[in-house]
Amino acid sequence: MQKITSLPADDSMPGWFHTSAARTPCPAHIGQKKVRFAIVGAGLTGLAAARQLALNFPHDEVVLIEAQEVGYGSAGRNAGFAIDVPHDIGAKDYIGDVTIANKILKLNTLGQNYLRQIVQDHRIECQMTESGKYQASVGKQGTAILEAYRSGLAKIGRESEMISGQDLPDHIGTSYYKQALYIPGTILLQPSALVKGLADNLPANVTLYEYTPITSIDYGDKVTLVHDKGSITADTLILANNGFASHFGFLQRRLLPTFLYGSLSRQLTEDEQARLGGKAVWGVIPAHPFGSTIRRTVDNRILVRNSFSFQPDGRPREKYLKQYLENHRKSFERRFPMLPQVDFEYTWSGAICLSENHEGFFGKLAPNVYGALCCNGLGITRGTATGKLIADMIAGEKNELIDFLTQSPGPNLTPAEPFLSIGVNSVLKWGQYRAGMEV
Ligand SMILES: Cc1cc2nc3c(=O)[nH]c(=O)nc-3n(C[C@H](O)[C@H](O)[C@H](O)COP(=O)(O)OP(=O)(O)OC[C@H]3O[C@@H](n4cnc5c(N)ncnc54)[C@H](O)[C@@H]3O)c2cc1C
């Protein structure tokens, strides 16, 4: 029996969770249960895997287990960009190898289409808006990145439009940026409302248990997942718990749980909306990957997302939350001098799972254990797509995307502690310094 050495414990003010409609969480599991399929983690990946497994095996029960409440974890804490185009930050033009980029485009498009269909079929209210994204720069360095990205996108047949700083206020209100590349295709959404809606509309043969943290696990012919009030034994397990998979004994020293920080303002008044100007809904991603992501939401709030910290145990730290709220405030004031009285109502952190070589894990971890893990910060579309595809793979399906994912080299091995933390923290600090005024 292996003890799980770290459990999720996210902080208490995730803005999207509190501003989306409240739902009654499904009861925690109590007692003993035997089932054919169990999935750990009800984020985007786990929800897609559960749905697809249930559709592929309509006569079997699929159990989906979540430590917290759906919508409270990272899947409900992100910036809400469901992105189709590749964004390989390891490549100069963010595209890199064209054959791989085309596969990633297909994968992300699959994730988008899957989500779009469920949202339409079940009328999930999650502010889904087909608005595209602005990749925006503040200085010369960022502008060079945008030019490279534009030609990279052209190589995979994707159109984009360069918008001058002078014209940008008509789009996004602020005149802070010097230039932006407008890229159609991205869907903006309210992430917590999305995953709450996905959880409430699962097929009838999925049983979701919330507030059921798995505390130990026994691997063998069958897998037994133990929690404080009982256990669940499954023929087949899917791990969809992102960076926490390493605490289940897999991919150790390959998954890098890194925290990002977000703040959401109060709703703008009509007068403030008029002073801001620009379109009603938009999303800006920084040209430099360590800069700030900014959004104006359907319900007229401003989101600021920046700052990073590396926490190998996957658990947040209060001290960073206070410190990074100041960063959010400064970033807001620089961009929105016309909104001097607008405070943040919510500030939170959330873990993404990075790998040193930007590769995720997909496939078999042990004879009866599968994983769809490590989305490298783009989990809305990628997590959804890999969750669906892992369920298809278990059902025996073969296709080019499953081949592409199973042939991926997977996350690199990293140095042992303390060298790992020293290395990752240096990269994060240096990156944020280099992002300069894009933060
Ligand atoms: C601030 C921020 C901004 C981001 N912006 C974007 C964005 O704009 N677009 C985008 O695509 N991505 C974005 N991301 C990344 C995205 O949120 C993640 O990639 C996504 O959540 C990964 O989904 P997942 O289902 O694989 O994992 P998670 O969402 O991490 O879900 C894993 C689940 O496993 C559960 N779990 C872990 N251990 C156990 C256990 N022992 N027992 C039971 N349950 C367990 C956790 O509670 C968690 O709910 C952002 C992330 C953050 C934090």
The ligand as an SDF file (V2000), in Angstrom:
LIG
                    3D

 53 58  0  0  0  0  0  0  0  0999 V2000
   -4.0000   31.1050  -13.0170 C   0  0  0  0  0  0  0  0  0  0  0  0
   -4.0380   30.0770  -14.1070 C   0  0  0  0  0  0  0  0  0  0  0  0
   -4.2700   30.4590  -15.4190 C   0  0  0  0  0  0  0  0  0  0  0  0
   -4.3570   29.5040  -16.4320 C   0  0  0  0  0  0  0  0  0  0  0  0
   -4.7760   29.8830  -17.6740 N   0  0  0  0  0  0  0  0  0  0  0  0
   -5.0710   28.9420  -18.6080 C   0  0  0  0  0  0  0  0  0  0  0  0
   -5.7070   29.2970  -19.8260 C   0  0  0  0  0  0  0  0  0  0  0  0
   -6.0530   30.4500  -20.0630 O   0  0  0  0  0  0  0  0  0  0  0  0
   -5.9390   28.3130  -20.7430 N   0  0  0  0  0  0  0  0  0  0  0  0
   -5.6310   26.9990  -20.4930 C   0  0  0  0  0  0  0  0  0  0  0  0
   -5.8610   26.1520  -21.3590 O   0  0  0  0  0  0  0  0  0  0  0  0
   -5.0600   26.6310  -19.3160 N   0  0  0  0  0  0  0  0  0  0  0  0
   -4.7880   27.5560  -18.3710 C   0  0  0  0  0  0  0  0  0  0  0  0
   -4.2710   27.1840  -17.1560 N   0  0  0  0  0  0  0  0  0  0  0  0
   -3.9390   25.7690  -16.9490 C   0  0  0  0  0  0  0  0  0  0  0  0
   -5.1640   24.8730  -16.7140 C   0  0  0  0  0  0  0  0  0  0  0  0
   -5.9270   25.3470  -15.6440 O   0  0  0  0  0  0  0  0  0  0  0  0
   -4.6700   23.4730  -16.4090 C   0  0  0  0  0  0  0  0  0  0  0  0
   -3.8580   23.0460  -17.4680 O   0  0  0  0  0  0  0  0  0  0  0  0
   -5.8590   22.5260  -16.2480 C   0  0  0  0  0  0  0  0  0  0  0  0
   -6.5520   22.8200  -15.0620 O   0  0  0  0  0  0  0  0  0  0  0  0
   -5.3790   21.0920  -16.2210 C   0  0  0  0  0  0  0  0  0  0  0  0
   -6.5320   20.2890  -16.1200 O   0  0  0  0  0  0  0  0  0  0  0  0
   -6.4390   18.8550  -15.4970 P   0  0  0  0  0  0  0  0  0  0  0  0
   -7.8290   18.3320  -15.4240 O   0  0  0  0  0  0  0  0  0  0  0  0
   -5.4350   18.0340  -16.2340 O   0  0  0  0  0  0  0  0  0  0  0  0
   -5.8300   19.0490  -14.0380 O   0  0  0  0  0  0  0  0  0  0  0  0
   -6.4270   19.8780  -12.7320 P   0  0  0  0  0  0  0  0  0  0  0  0
   -7.3320   20.9050  -13.2270 O   0  0  0  0  0  0  0  0  0  0  0  0
   -5.2430   20.2120  -11.9740 O   0  0  0  0  0  0  0  0  0  0  0  0
   -7.2950   18.7440  -12.0600 O   0  0  0  0  0  0  0  0  0  0  0  0
   -6.7060   17.6970  -11.3130 C   0  0  0  0  0  0  0  0  0  0  0  0
   -7.6500   17.3840  -10.1610 C   0  0  0  0  0  0  0  0  0  0  0  0
   -7.1160   16.2650   -9.4400 O   0  0  0  0  0  0  0  0  0  0  0  0
   -7.5200   16.3890   -8.1040 C   0  0  0  0  0  0  0  0  0  0  0  0
   -6.6700   15.5340   -7.2730 N   0  0  0  0  0  0  0  0  0  0  0  0
   -5.3250   15.6100   -7.1090 C   0  0  0  0  0  0  0  0  0  0  0  0
   -4.9060   14.6960   -6.2050 N   0  0  0  0  0  0  0  0  0  0  0  0
   -6.0100   14.0080   -5.7980 C   0  0  0  0  0  0  0  0  0  0  0  0
   -6.2370   12.9710   -4.8430 C   0  0  0  0  0  0  0  0  0  0  0  0
   -5.2320   12.4510   -4.0890 N   0  0  0  0  0  0  0  0  0  0  0  0
   -7.5130   12.4990   -4.6890 N   0  0  0  0  0  0  0  0  0  0  0  0
   -8.5340   13.0180   -5.4280 C   0  0  0  0  0  0  0  0  0  0  0  0
   -8.3860   14.0270   -6.3020 N   0  0  0  0  0  0  0  0  0  0  0  0
   -7.1340   14.5300   -6.4850 C   0  0  0  0  0  0  0  0  0  0  0  0
   -7.3290   17.8890   -7.8270 C   0  0  0  0  0  0  0  0  0  0  0  0
   -8.0830   18.3360   -6.7270 O   0  0  0  0  0  0  0  0  0  0  0  0
   -7.7620   18.5230   -9.1470 C   0  0  0  0  0  0  0  0  0  0  0  0
   -9.1030   19.0010   -9.1190 O   0  0  0  0  0  0  0  0  0  0  0  0
   -4.1320   28.1220  -16.1360 C   0  0  0  0  0  0  0  0  0  0  0  0
   -3.8900   27.7370  -14.8160 C   0  0  0  0  0  0  0  0  0  0  0  0
   -3.8480   28.6890  -13.8050 C   0  0  0  0  0  0  0  0  0  0  0  0
   -3.6110   28.2290  -12.4110 C   0  0  0  0  0  0  0  0  0  0  0  0
  1  2  1  0
  2  3  1  0
  2 52  2  0
  3  4  2  0
  4  5  1  0
  4 50  1  0
  5  6  2  0
  6  7  1  0
  6 13  1  0
  7  8  2  0
  7  9  1  0
  9 10  1  0
 10 11  2  0
 10 12  1  0
 12 13  2  0
 13 14  1  0
 14 15  1  0
 14 50  1  0
 15 16  1  0
 16 17  1  0
 16 18  1  0
 18 19  1  0
 18 20  1  0
 20 21  1  0
 20 22  1  0
 22 23  1  0
 23 24  1  0
 24 25  2  0
 24 26  1  0
 24 27  1  0
 27 28  1  0
 28 29  2  0
 28 30  1  0
 28 31  1  0
 31 32  1  0
 32 33  1  0
 33 34  1  0
 33 48  1  0
 34 35  1  0
 35 36  1  0
 35 46  1  0
 36 37  1  0
 36 45  1  0
 37 38  2  0
 38 39  1  0
 39 40  1  0
 39 45  2  0
 40 41  1  0
 40 42  2  0
 42 43  1  0
 43 44  2  0
 44 45  1  0
 46 47  1  0
 46 48  1  0
 48 49  1  0
 50 51  2  0
 51 52  1  0
 52 53  1  0
M  END
$$$$
